[in-house]
Amino acid sequence: MEADTRHKNSDRGRDERLGTAPLGRLMAGMAVPAVAAQLINVLYNIVDRIYIGHIAGYGDVALTGVGVTFPIIMLIAAFSAFAGMGGAPLASIQLGKRDHERAERILGNSAGLLILFSVVLTIFFSVFKTPILYAFGASGQTISYAESYISIYLIGTVFVQIAVGLNTFISGQGEARTAMFSVLIGAVINIVLDPIFIFALHMGVKGAALATIISQAISAAWVLRFLLSEKSVMRLRVTYMKLQKDIVLHIAGLGVSPFIMQSTESLVSITLNSGLQRYGGDLYVGTMSIMTSVMQLIVIPVQGITQGIQPIISYNYGAGNKKRVKGAFARMLLVCFAATFVLAGIAVLAPKAYAALFTNNGKLVTLTCRFMPIYFFGIMIFGIQSACQSTFLALGQAKVSLFIALLRKVILLIPLAIILPKFMGVIGIYRAEPIADIISVLTTSVLFAFTFKNVLRNMGKSGMMSAGKEKED
C-alpha cells in the first residue's frame, strides 16, 4: 500500500511538469524529441525509396511500383492513428484531472483496438492486394515490384500498429525523449539493414520491406517495455485491454479525425496516381512517388511539433489553466508556420535539391522539377492549419477537427484532382493540391478564431469549478 502511494506520488510529480514547468523550455523539451522522432519515423519509407530508386537497371520502375503501395501503408497507419491519436489526448486530459485509472483504461482499450485492427488489416490486404494495387495505379510493368514489397510489409502490420499507435501514449505523458528513442532504435536498424538486404543479399524491394518490418518489431518491443514498466505514469494492463463501449466511443469520437486525415491521404494518393497513369503514364506516377516522399519530409517535422506540444495543451485544458493553453497554441502556430514556409519554399525554389535524392533517371528528375514548384506552393502556409487542427484535437473538439480533416482532402482535393485534368490535362492534377491547401487554410483559420474563443470561455467556467473543488478538498 505504501509502495503504491509512493509510486502514485512519483507519477504525479512527473506528469505535473506539463502544468508547472516554464512554458518555453517545456515546449522545446517536448517538441524537439517529437520532431526528431517523426523525422526518424519517416525514414522507414524514405530510406527504402532512396535505396530502391538507385538499384542498377530497374530502380526507377521499382520506385514507381513501391510508390503504388503507399495508399495501403497509409491506411494501416491511419488505423494506428485512430486508436493512438484518438486515445492519447483523452488520456492526457485525464492525467490533468489526476484520474490515473481512467487514463490507464483508455490506454488499455487503445491497445486492444490496435491488436484487433492488425488482424483484420493483415488478412484483408493479403487476400485482395493484387486488384487493390492495380486500382491504386499499378501497371503491368510495376505490379511485380508492388506485390513483392507489400506482401512482406503486411506480415509486420501488428508491429506497425503497436510501435506507432502506442508511442503517442509515451509522449502524451510528457516522456518525449523516450518516445523519440522508440522510433530512433527502429530507424537506425532499418538504415543499417536496407543496404545489406537490398544490395549485399540481392533481395531488391523484398529486402527493403523485410528491413522495415524487423525494425518496426524492435520499436514495438521498446514501446511495450516502457508502458509495462514502473517508469510509465500510466501503465498498460492486460485487464484494461478488454474493450469497453463508452471508452471505445470516446476514442472513436476523437480518433476519427486523424484517421480521416491519414486514410484520405491514401484516397488522395489513389486519385492522383490513377489520374497520372491515365493522363501521363508510369513516369508521371514516378514523379508523385518522389513528391509524396518530399511531402513527408515537409509535413512530418510539423506533425512532430504539434505532437510534442499537444499533451501540454490537453493537460492544461483538463487542469483549467487557460493562460498556458493560449500561450502554448500561440507559440506552436508561429513555429509550424515558419517550418512549412521554409521547407516548402525549398521545394518551390530549388526542386532539384529534393528530386535528385530519389533517382538518377534524368527524365524523371526533369519532370519532377517541372511540377514540384506548382504542387508545393500551397504547403508553404499549411503550418497554420496543422497548428489549429492539432489544438482542436488536444481540446477534445472532435466534430470541428473531423470537418477540417474532410475539408482539405475529401471536399476539395479529390474532386479538384478529378475535374481539373479534364480541362487542363495532366498539369491540372498537380494544380489541385495548392488550390485545396489555400482554401482549406483560410477556412480553418476563420473557424478556429471563433471556436477557440468559445472553448476558452467555457473552460474558464470549468476551471473555476475545479479550483473551488480543490479548496474544499
N, C-alpha and C positions, 0 to 999 in steps of 0.2 A: 504493500500500500504506500509506504514511504517512498520506495523507489519510483513507483508510478507518479507520485506527486512531483518528485524531483525532475522526472523526465518531462512532465507537462509544463513545469515552470521553465525548463530549458528550452522547450519548443516555443513557448510563448515569447521568450526573450528574443529568439531568432526571427520569428515572423513579425514581431512588433517593430523591427527596424523599418519595415515598409511604411509605418505611420509616424516614426520619430526621427529617423536619420536625416541629416541635411539633404534637401531635395536634389540639388545639382549633383552632389557626389553620389547619392544613391542611384539616380537615373543613369549616370555614367557607369557605375559599378554593375548595374543590371543590363544596360543596353549593349555595352561593348562586348561582353561574353556572348550575348544573344546574337548580335550581328556576326561575330566570329563563327558561332555555331551554325547560323543559317548559310553563311558563305561556304563553310566546310561541307554542309549538307548538300549544297547544290553541286559540289564537286563530284558526287556519286555519278550524276548523269553527264556533267560537263566533261569530266576527265575521260569517261568512256567514249564520248563523241570525238574528243580531240584525238585520242589514240586510234579509234576506228577510222576516222577521216584520213589518217596518214598510213593506212595499210597499203602496201605497194600493190598496184594493179587493179584493185577494186574498191579502194577506200571511199570514193565519192558515192558509189552505188550503195555500199554497205551503210554509209552515213544516212542516206535517204531512207533506207529500209528501217534502220533503228529509229529514225525520226518519226516514222509512221506508228511506232509502238507508244509514242509519248502520250496519246489520249488514254490508253489503258493504265499507264503508270500514274497519270494524274487522277484517274478515277479511284485507283487504290489509295493514293494519298488523300483524296477527298473524304473517304470513309474514316481514315485516321484523324483527319481534321474535325469531322463530325463529333466523334467521341472525345478527342483530346481538347480541341479548342472550344467545344461546347461545354465540357466539364470543368476545365481548369479555371476559367474566370469565376464560375459558380463556387468552386472550392476556395478560391482566394477571397471571395466576398464572405464566405463562412468563417475563414480564418480571421478576417477583420472583425467579425461579430463574436469571435472567440468560441465558436462552436466547432471544435476539432472532430468530434464524432461525425457530424454531418458532412464535413469536408472529406473524411475517410470513406464514408458511404458513397459519395459522389465519385471519388477515385476508383473504388471497387466496381461500381456499376459501369464506369467508363471502360475499365479493363475487360469486364465481361462482354461489353459490346464489341470491343476490338477483336476478341477471340472469335466471336460469332461472325463478324464481318470477314475475317481471314478465311474461314472455312468456306463460306458462300462464294466469295470472290475467286478463290483458287479454283474451285470446281467449275464455276460458270465460264470464266475466261479460258480455262484449259480445254473445255469442250467446244466452245464456239470461236476460238481465236482466229481461225482462217477466214471465215466470212466477215468477221469484225474488222480484221486488218485490211481486207480489200475495200470494205466500206469506208475505212479511215484514210484511204488514198494510196494503198499499196498497188504495185503493178506486177506484171509477170516477171519483170527483171529484179524487183526489190523484195518480193514476198518471202523468198527463202531466208534472207537475212533478218527480216522482221520476225518470222516464226522462230528462227534459231535463238534470237535474243529473248523474246518474251516467254518462250517455253521454260527456260531456266529461271528467268526472273520470277515467274509465278510460284515456283517452289518456295521462294523466300517471302511470300506475302505476309505470313504471320510475323516475321522478324521486322518487316517494314512497319506494320501496324503498331507493334509494341514500341519499337525504337522511336518512331515519330509521334505517335499518339500519346504515350505516357510521359515522354520527355517534357511536355508542356506542364505537367504537374510538378516537375522538379523546379523549373523556372518560376512557376506560379507561387511557390512558397519562398521565393527570394534567393534560391540557390542557382543563380545564373551561371556561375563558373562550372558547377557540377554538370549542369545541362550542356554546357559547351564541350566539356570533356567527353561526354557520352557520344557526341557527334564526331569529335576530333579523332577519337580512337578508331572508329569505323572508317573515316575518310582516309586516314594515313594508311591503314591496311589496304584499302581499295586502291590507292595510288601506287602502292608497292606491288600489289598482286596483278594489276592490269597489264603492265608490260610483260610480266612473266607468263601469264596465261595467253595473252593475245599474240605476242611475238615469239617468245622463247619456246613455248609449248605448241605454237601454231594453231591455237584454238579459235582465233578470229573473234567474231561477235559473241560466240558461246563463252569464250574466256572472259570477255568484258562483263557478261551477265553473271557468271559464276563468281567473279571477284566482288561484284556488288552484293550478292546475297550473303556471302561469307562475312563481309564487313558489316552488313546490317545485322547479322546474327550476333556478332560480338557487341555491337552498340546496344542491342536489345538486352543482352545479358548484363551489361553495365547499368542500364536503367532499372532493371528489376532488382539488381543487387542493392542499389541505393534505396529504392522505395520500400524494400523489405527490411531495411536496417534501422537501427535506432537513430541514425543521423537524419532521417527524414521526419519533418514536422508532422506530415500526415502519412500514415503507413498503409501499404497495400495489404489488405487482409482478405483471405480466401472467403471468409464468411460474408463479406460485403460484396462479393462478385456476383452473387445471385441477383438477377435484375429485379428492381422494384419499380412498379409502374410510375409512381409520382416522380421519382428521381430521373428515370429514363425520359419522361416527358419534359422535364426541366432542361436536361442535357440536349434533347432534340430541339427544343424551342430556341436555344441559343446556338446549337451546333449546325442547324440547317443553313445559317448564313455562310460560315466558312466552307461548308460542304458545297453549297451552290457556287461560291467563288472558285473553288478548285475543280469541281466537276464540270462547270460551264467552261473552264479553261480547256477541258477535254473536248467539249462540243465545239468550241471555237477552233481548236486545232483540226478537228474533223472537217468543219466547214471550209476552213482555209486550205487545207491540204487537198480536199476533193475539188475545190474550185481551181486551185493552181494546177492540178493534174489535168483538169478539163480545158482550161484556157491557155495553159503553158506547157506542162509536161514535167518529167522527172527532175529536170534541172531547176525548175521553179519551186518544186516541192523541197528540193535540197536547200534553196535559199531560206525557206521557212524553218527547216531544221536548225540552221545556223542562227536565225533571228530569234527563234524560241529560246535557244540557249543563251543568247545575249540578253534577252528579256529577263531571264532568270538572274543573270549577273547584275542587272539593274534593280529589279524589284526585290530580290531576296535580302539584300542588306537593309532595305526599308522595312521589310517584314521582321527582320531581326530587331530593329529599333522598336517597332511597335510591340513585338512580343516581349521584349525586355521591360518596357515601361507599363504595359497593360496590367500586370499584377499590382503595381503601385496605385494605379487609378482604382482598380477593383477593391483593393484592401481599404483604401481611404474612403471610398464610397460606402462600403459596409460599415466603416467606423464613423461616418458622418462628418468627415473633415473636408469641407467644401474648398477651402483655400488650397490645400495640397492637390486636390483633383484638378482645379483650374490651372495651377502652376505646372503640373506635370503635362497636361494637354498642350499648353502654350509652347513649352519647350520642345515637345515631341513634334508639333506641327512645323516649327522652324527647321528642325534637323531633317525631317522627312522631305520637306520641300527642297532644301539645299541638296540633299543626296540625289534625288531623281533629276534635278535640274543639271547637276554636274555630270552624272553618269550617262544620262540620255543625251546630253549635249555632245559628249564624245562620239556617240553613235551617229548623231546628225552631222557633225563637222568633220569627223575622221573615221568613217565606217570601216576602212581597211584595217585599222588597228584591231578591230574585233574579228572581221571576216577571215583574215589570214591565219587566225588561231586554229581554225577548224578544217581547213582544206588547202591542198597545193594546186587544186584544179583552177587554172586561170580564168576559164569561162564562168565558173561558179562564183569566184571571188568578185569578178567584174559585175555580174548580175546582182549579187548581194549588195555591193556598194552602191549600185544604182537605186535600189529600192529602200535600203535601210534608213536614209535620212527622212523619207516620207513616213515610213512605218513608225519611227520612234519620236516624231515631233511632239505629239500629244503627251507622251510619257514624261516629258520634262516638267510638267506641273502635277503629275499624278501623286506626288508625295502628299499633297493636300487631302486627296481622297483617302489615302492609306491611313493618315492620322485620324481623320473623322470616323472612318469605318471601324478602326481598332477601338476608339473611345466608345462608340456605341456598343460594341461587344463587351468592353470592360464594365460598362454600366448596366449590362443586362438588358439592353434595348433591342430585343430580338426582332421585332417587326420592322423597325426602321432599317436595321442592319440587313435584313433579308431583302428589302426593297432596293437598297443601294447595290447589293450583290447582283440582283437580277437586272438592274438598270443598264449597267455598262455592257455586259456581255449578251444577255438574252434579249433585252428590249432593243438595244442599239446595234452592237457589233455584228451579231449573227445575221440579222436582216440586211444590214448595210453590205456585208460581205457577199450576200446572195444577189442583191439588187444592183449595186454599182457596176460590177463587171459586165452586166448586160448592156450598159450604155458606154462604159469606158474601156472595156476589155480587161486584161489581167491587172493593169495598174489600179483598177477600182478596188481590188481585194486588199492591196496594200494601203490605199487611202481610207478604207473603212475604219482602221484602228485609230488614227489621230482624231477623226471626226467623233467617234464614240467616246474617246478619252476626254476631249474638251467639253462636250455636252455633259458628260457624267460628273466631271469635277465641279462644274458650275452649279449643277443641280444639287449635288451633295453639300456644297458649301452653304447654299441658301437654307437647305433643310436642316443642316447641323446648327446654324445660327439660332433658329427658332427652338429646336428640340432641346439643345444643351441648356438653354436658359430655363426651360420648364423643369428639366430633370434636377438642376441645381436648386431651384426654388423648393421643390418637393423634398429634396434631400436635406435642405436646411431644416425643414419641419421635423423630419425623422431624426436628424442629428440632435435637435433639442430634446426630443423624447428620450433618445439614448442617454444623453447627458443626465437627464432627470433620473433615469433608472439607475445610473451608476452611483449618483449621490445617495439614493435610497439604500443601495446595496452597501 
